Amino acid sequence: MTPTPTLTSPGVPLAKARPRPNQANRPVGRGSYRSADLVGLLPTLVLYGGLILVPIAIAIGLSFYNWNGVGALTFVGASNWSRFFSDSIALHSLEVTFLLAGVSWVVQTPLSMALGLFVSGRQRYRAVYSALYLLPLLLSTTGIALMWQALLDPNFGGIAWLGTHWHLSFLVQNWLGGNSTALWTIVALIAWQFVPFHTLLYQMGRRQIPQVLYEAAALDGVTPLKQFIYVTLPQMRYTIVVSSTLMIVGSLTYFDIIYILTNGGPGDTTRVLSLDMYQAAFQNTTFGYASVLAVVLGVIGIVVALGLVRLTGFGSMASQREGVA
């Protein structure tokens, strides 16, 4: 009896499956990918345009008008801009703003880096310290300002009490009311609040450095100091750029803590440009001139951010992780 041929029998060809129409090798146009990208980015673009671009355009347009917030707009051309370049108070506020930003960077960067490297260890107690460092970051700026305002009171504050009972006379002074101490006190309080955030950035940056680099350096007899200079700093350069950009650009817009603690005083020692803008708009009701100050702050922030990106090569950043393309 002749056996029935099967699919696996010799000489019997296997049936080839026909490709389905949707599986045919048809070229996909680039336009479809671009359309999908635009659809995915549309919500972000709408939010960005409505919350960022439109207010910027309104501020630029309003800078050419006089407006008290209630009446009709009066076109004045470039007179508001001419007033800014001849306004000694605004120019002094700009100087204070730059000084505050520069000193804040000088103070916060080494502290944040040192704490970030310390808490990047895997020991359990360092995790506890990390949680403690985060406490100032969790508090509101208004609450921090009111708390330190009470502590720094020269008559009834906790700092003055410590100075009196511990015989440390330099602590008993008007920290927020002295021309020589007000700005530096503001710098210290800002650092106390924001150093924890930048500590987190440096902690994450340090943990991303391959451990094999330190092991190789140790085998070559490199000291810990040279490891920090030739291994840690180059590997964390992008973290330093990100932290510095956020720190400096953020320093340009400090307002609430200065408004509560000193209101720009004593005199105009701590009068930054953001506070000058607030007073021009809501105290003097000159919204056109306040728009000029807002545009100046925005332009300075954009220039600083782009300058840091271009000078440090951050725009062409490549991954520094092992095995990551």
C-alpha positions as a printed NumPy array, in Angstrom:
array([[  0.   ,   0.   ,   0.   ],
       [  1.412,   3.338,  -1.102],
       [  1.843,   5.801,   1.839],
       [  0.061,   9.098,   1.64 ],
       [  2.46 ,  11.976,   0.981],
       [  2.882,  14.397,   3.827],
       [  4.321,  17.903,   4.013],
       [  7.545,  16.465,   5.338],
       [  7.9  ,  13.758,   2.686],
       [ 10.743,  14.14 ,   0.196],
       [  9.828,  15.63 ,  -3.104],
       [  6.712,  17.353,  -1.845],
       [  7.153,  21.155,  -2.013],
       [  6.041,  23.239,   0.964],
       [  3.325,  25.783,   0.312],
       [  4.499,  29.372,   0.506],
       [  2.352,  31.768,   2.453],
       [  1.22 ,  34.752,   0.466],
       [  2.069,  38.096,   2.05 ],
       [ -0.893,  40.014,   3.32 ],
       [ -1.578,  43.334,   1.73 ],
       [ -0.609,  45.213,   4.895],
       [  2.651,  43.271,   5.134],
       [  3.877,  44.141,   1.634],
       [  7.155,  45.993,   1.43 ],
       [  5.843,  49.402,   0.7  ],
       [  8.002,  52.473,   1.406],
       [  6.74 ,  54.69 ,   4.185],
       [  7.031,  58.38 ,   3.432],
       [  8.802,  60.748,   5.762],
       [  5.727,  62.916,   5.854],
       [  3.862,  60.344,   7.913],
       [  6.584,  60.381,  10.574],
       [  6.616,  64.165,  10.644],
       [  2.851,  64.267,  10.953],
       [  2.988,  61.843,  13.886],
       [  5.702,  63.93 ,  15.552],
       [  3.652,  67.092,  15.134],
       [  0.56 ,  65.449,  16.572],
       [  2.53 ,  64.22 ,  19.572],
       [  4.15 ,  67.614,  20.152],
       [  0.98 ,  69.623,  19.594],
       [ -0.165,  69.755,  23.281],
       [  3.312,  70.824,  24.378],
       [  3.561,  73.434,  21.645],
       [  0.148,  74.844,  22.54 ],
       [  1.05 ,  75.099,  26.234],
       [  4.442,  76.597,  25.445],
       [  2.947,  79.128,  23.087],
       [  0.123,  80.085,  25.449],
       [  2.182,  80.264,  28.644],
       [  5.547,  81.484,  27.326],
       [  5.483,  83.005,  23.86 ],
       [  2.208,  84.928,  24.16 ],
       [  3.135,  86.627,  27.486],
       [  6.554,  87.526,  26.061],
       [  4.934,  89.087,  23.009],
       [  2.475,  91.   ,  25.204],
       [  5.308,  92.306,  27.423],
       [  7.325,  93.437,  24.408],
       [  4.309,  95.181,  22.911],
       [  3.3  ,  96.799,  26.215],
       [  6.816,  98.207,  26.676],
       [  5.995, 100.755,  23.947],
       [  2.901, 102.053,  25.744],
       [  1.979, 103.876,  28.927],
       [ -0.712, 102.109,  30.932],
       [ -1.845, 102.352,  34.525],
       [ -3.687,  99.033,  34.491],
       [ -7.169, 100.562,  34.171],
       [ -7.342, 103.277,  31.511],
       [ -6.564, 103.23 ,  27.818],
       [ -3.173, 102.432,  26.361],
       [ -1.082, 105.395,  25.211],
       [  1.593, 104.763,  22.615],
       [  4.877, 106.409,  23.635],
       [  7.333, 104.716,  21.296],
       [ 10.757, 104.021,  22.781],
       [ 10.44 , 106.486,  25.673],
       [ 10.118, 103.686,  28.241],
       [ 13.348, 102.16 ,  26.949],
       [ 15.098, 105.513,  27.045],
       [ 13.929, 105.923,  30.605],
       [ 15.468, 102.568,  31.546],
       [ 18.93 , 103.45 ,  30.232],
       [ 18.838, 106.764,  32.104],
       [ 17.275, 105.398,  35.314],
       [ 20.018, 105.212,  37.941],
       [ 17.814, 103.138,  40.274],
       [ 17.117, 100.508,  37.619],
       [ 20.77 , 100.331,  36.603],
       [ 21.771,  99.936,  40.248],
       [ 19.149,  97.197,  40.626],
       [ 20.702,  95.469,  37.63 ],
       [ 24.12 ,  95.623,  39.292],
       [ 22.715,  94.15 ,  42.506],
       [ 21.04 ,  91.395,  40.486],
       [ 24.312,  90.447,  38.782],
       [ 26.166,  90.571,  42.101],
       [ 23.566,  88.361,  43.777],
       [ 23.686,  85.849,  40.912],
       [ 27.481,  85.71 ,  40.854],
       [ 27.946,  85.388,  44.602],
       [ 25.159,  82.804,  44.814],
       [ 26.946,  80.677,  42.227],
       [ 30.287,  80.998,  44.009],
       [ 28.741,  80.021,  47.355],
       [ 26.298,  77.319,  46.276],
       [ 28.392,  75.426,  43.716],
       [ 31.202,  74.148,  45.979],
       [ 28.774,  73.427,  48.822],
       [ 26.389,  71.528,  46.555],
       [ 29.208,  69.581,  44.926],
       [ 30.806,  68.63 ,  48.241],
       [ 27.503,  67.501,  49.732],
       [ 26.541,  65.703,  46.51 ],
       [ 29.78 ,  63.728,  46.486],
       [ 29.36 ,  62.909,  50.166],
       [ 25.789,  61.624,  49.967],
       [ 26.491,  59.676,  46.752],
       [ 28.002,  56.913,  48.873],
       [ 26.049,  53.724,  49.484],
       [ 26.262,  53.784,  53.282],
       [ 22.932,  53.757,  55.055],
       [ 23.652,  56.77 ,  57.249],
       [ 24.275,  58.893,  54.164],
       [ 20.706,  58.258,  53.049],
       [ 19.551,  59.709,  56.38 ],
       [ 21.702,  62.78 ,  55.814],
       [ 20.24 ,  63.123,  52.313],
       [ 16.739,  63.218,  53.756],
       [ 17.772,  65.889,  56.267],
       [ 19.384,  68.019,  53.554],
       [ 16.105,  68.027,  51.637],
       [ 14.065,  69.62 ,  54.416],
       [ 14.709,  73.279,  53.401],
       [ 13.721,  72.44 ,  49.832],
       [ 10.326,  71.187,  50.988],
       [  9.437,  74.457,  52.731],
       [  7.84 ,  77.399,  50.96 ],
       [  9.946,  80.479,  50.364],
       [  7.469,  82.616,  52.284],
       [  7.66 ,  80.329,  55.299],
       [ 11.451,  80.334,  55.158],
       [ 11.543,  84.129,  54.958],
       [  9.212,  84.573,  57.928],
       [ 11.119,  81.992,  59.975],
       [ 14.504,  83.632,  59.377],
       [ 13.032,  87.081,  59.88 ],
       [ 12.089,  86.009,  63.4  ],
       [ 15.416,  84.297,  64.038],
       [ 17.446,  87.294,  62.838],
       [ 15.526,  89.889,  64.825],
       [ 18.24 ,  91.927,  66.616],
       [ 16.185,  92.241,  69.822],
       [ 14.169,  89.053,  70.267],
       [ 15.547,  86.667,  67.628],
       [ 17.174,  83.329,  68.286],
       [ 20.516,  84.389,  66.77 ],
       [ 20.737,  87.391,  69.09 ],
       [ 19.814,  85.166,  72.059],
       [ 22.652,  82.777,  71.207],
       [ 25.082,  85.659,  70.871],
       [ 24.083,  87.054,  74.265],
       [ 24.191,  83.763,  76.182],
       [ 27.269,  82.354,  74.473],
       [ 29.138,  85.678,  74.66 ],
       [ 29.422,  85.897,  70.858],
       [ 28.891,  89.597,  70.386],
       [ 29.188,  89.474,  66.571],
       [ 25.895,  87.559,  66.443],
       [ 24.027,  90.412,  68.105],
       [ 23.511,  92.794,  65.204],
       [ 20.874,  93.838,  62.727],
       [ 21.651,  91.323,  59.985],
       [ 18.88 ,  92.472,  57.655],
       [ 19.103,  96.172,  58.467],
       [ 22.815,  96.809,  58.016],
       [ 24.236,  98.055,  54.735],
       [ 27.23 ,  95.749,  55.044],
       [ 25.335,  92.59 ,  56.045],
       [ 21.905,  92.647,  54.368],
       [ 22.914,  91.373,  50.92 ],
       [ 25.244,  88.672,  52.275],
       [ 22.539,  87.5  ,  54.647],
       [ 20.158,  87.155,  51.701],
       [ 22.809,  85.16 ,  49.815],
       [ 23.234,  82.828,  52.801],
       [ 19.502,  82.251,  53.197],
       [ 19.041,  81.567,  49.48 ],
       [ 21.908,  79.075,  49.619],
       [ 20.344,  77.397,  52.669],
       [ 17.155,  76.868,  50.691],
       [ 18.472,  75.802,  47.276],
       [ 21.722,  73.949,  48.019],
       [ 19.731,  70.719,  48.695],
       [ 18.312,  70.759,  45.163],
       [ 21.723,  71.124,  43.543],
       [ 23.084,  68.519,  45.95 ],
       [ 20.659,  66.047,  44.383],
       [ 21.945,  66.928,  40.91 ],
       [ 25.557,  66.327,  41.904],
       [ 24.624,  63.15 ,  43.742],
       [ 23.027,  61.715,  40.603],
       [ 25.925,  62.922,  38.456],
       [ 28.481,  61.228,  40.691],
       [ 26.603,  57.929,  40.739],
       [ 26.588,  57.852,  36.931],
       [ 30.389,  57.854,  36.738],
       [ 31.68 ,  54.319,  35.973],
       [ 33.438,  52.911,  39.033],
       [ 36.054,  51.291,  36.802],
       [ 37.602,  54.716,  36.206],
       [ 38.363,  55.103,  39.918],
       [ 39.635,  51.539,  40.164],
       [ 42.024,  52.116,  37.276],
       [ 43.211,  55.378,  38.807],
       [ 43.78 ,  53.68 ,  42.173],
       [ 45.842,  50.946,  40.512],
       [ 48.017,  53.64 ,  38.943],
       [ 48.577,  55.201,  42.374],
       [ 46.529,  58.354,  41.749],
       [ 45.715,  60.228,  44.942],
       [ 42.075,  61.001,  45.87 ],
       [ 42.639,  64.702,  45.141],
       [ 43.913,  63.976,  41.632],
       [ 41.046,  61.529,  41.103],
       [ 38.667,  64.373,  41.861],
       [ 40.463,  66.738,  39.473],
       [ 41.088,  64.373,  36.558],
       [ 38.187,  61.931,  36.875],
       [ 35.276,  63.385,  38.817],
       [ 35.243,  66.942,  37.465],
       [ 35.538,  66.009,  33.75 ],
       [ 32.884,  63.316,  34.086],
       [ 30.511,  65.726,  35.87 ],
       [ 30.968,  68.673,  33.531],
       [ 27.446,  68.394,  32.138],
       [ 25.99 ,  68.223,  35.637],
       [ 27.957,  71.357,  36.503],
       [ 26.545,  73.119,  33.424],
       [ 22.959,  72.161,  34.274],
       [ 23.327,  73.181,  37.916],
       [ 25.057,  76.457,  37.036],
       [ 22.431,  77.362,  34.444],
       [ 19.558,  76.746,  36.85 ],
       [ 21.405,  78.544,  39.636],
       [ 22.335,  81.688,  37.711],
       [ 19.105,  82.056,  35.739],
       [ 17.103,  81.408,  38.91 ],
       [ 19.114,  84.046,  40.767],
       [ 17.969,  86.664,  38.27 ],
       [ 14.358,  86.281,  39.411],
       [ 14.712,  86.156,  43.207],
       [ 11.863,  88.24 ,  44.535],
       [  9.724,  86.821,  47.313],
       [ 12.406,  86.238,  49.939],
       [ 13.896,  89.71 ,  49.344],
       [ 10.464,  91.359,  49.33 ],
       [  9.554,  89.821,  52.688],
       [ 12.878,  90.233,  54.48 ],
       [ 14.166,  93.637,  53.326],
       [ 11.864,  95.017,  50.587],
       [ 15.027,  96.137,  48.82 ],
       [ 16.524,  97.864,  51.848],
       [ 18.279,  99.189,  53.717],
       [ 18.143, 101.944,  51.142],
       [ 18.563, 100.113,  47.863],
       [ 21.228,  97.648,  49.023],
       [ 19.151,  94.565,  48.173],
       [ 16.942,  96.104,  45.485],
       [ 17.116,  93.612,  42.609],
       [ 15.597,  94.173,  39.191],
       [ 12.654,  91.831,  39.792],
       [ 11.7  ,  93.864,  42.871],
       [ 12.1  ,  97.077,  40.882],
       [  9.769,  95.614,  38.246],
       [  7.163,  94.749,  40.886],
       [  7.254,  98.228,  42.386],
       [  7.018,  99.88 ,  38.961],
       [  3.969,  97.797,  38.067],
       [  1.931,  97.466,  41.265],
       [  3.026, 100.434,  43.36 ],
       [  3.679, 103.092,  40.717],
       [  1.15 , 101.586,  38.214],
       [  3.537, 102.121,  35.297],
       [  2.977,  98.806,  33.567],
       [  4.662,  99.929,  30.367],
       [  7.936, 100.651,  32.127],
       [  7.594,  97.468,  34.197],
       [  7.303,  95.544,  30.913],
       [ 10.658,  96.977,  29.87 ],
       [ 12.235,  95.607,  33.046],
       [ 10.564,  92.24 ,  32.462],
       [ 11.907,  92.053,  28.902],
       [ 15.402,  92.991,  30.091],
       [ 15.316,  90.207,  32.693],
       [ 14.082,  87.701,  30.126],
       [ 16.745,  88.637,  27.593],
       [ 19.499,  88.409,  30.199],
       [ 18.286,  84.975,  31.291],
       [ 18.176,  83.684,  27.69 ],
       [ 21.631,  85.098,  26.895],
       [ 23.155,  83.569,  30.025],
       [ 21.6  ,  80.158,  29.37 ],
       [ 22.62 ,  80.091,  25.696],
       [ 26.09 ,  81.371,  26.57 ],
       [ 26.68 ,  78.585,  29.061],
       [ 25.465,  75.985,  26.559],
       [ 27.701,  77.272,  23.764],
       [ 30.82 ,  77.872,  25.843],
       [ 30.716,  74.496,  27.559],
       [ 29.713,  72.396,  24.547],
       [ 26.591,  71.206,  26.351],
       [ 24.586,  71.367,  23.133],
       [ 26.626,  68.523,  21.613],
       [ 26.413,  66.399,  24.755],
       [ 27.006,  62.679,  24.345],
       [ 26.276,  59.952,  26.877],
       [ 28.996,  59.172,  29.383],
       [ 27.449,  55.927,  30.613],
       [ 29.116,  52.645,  29.78 ],
       [ 27.381,  50.828,  26.942],
       [ 25.02 ,  53.72 ,  26.195],
       [ 25.083,  55.109,  22.689]])
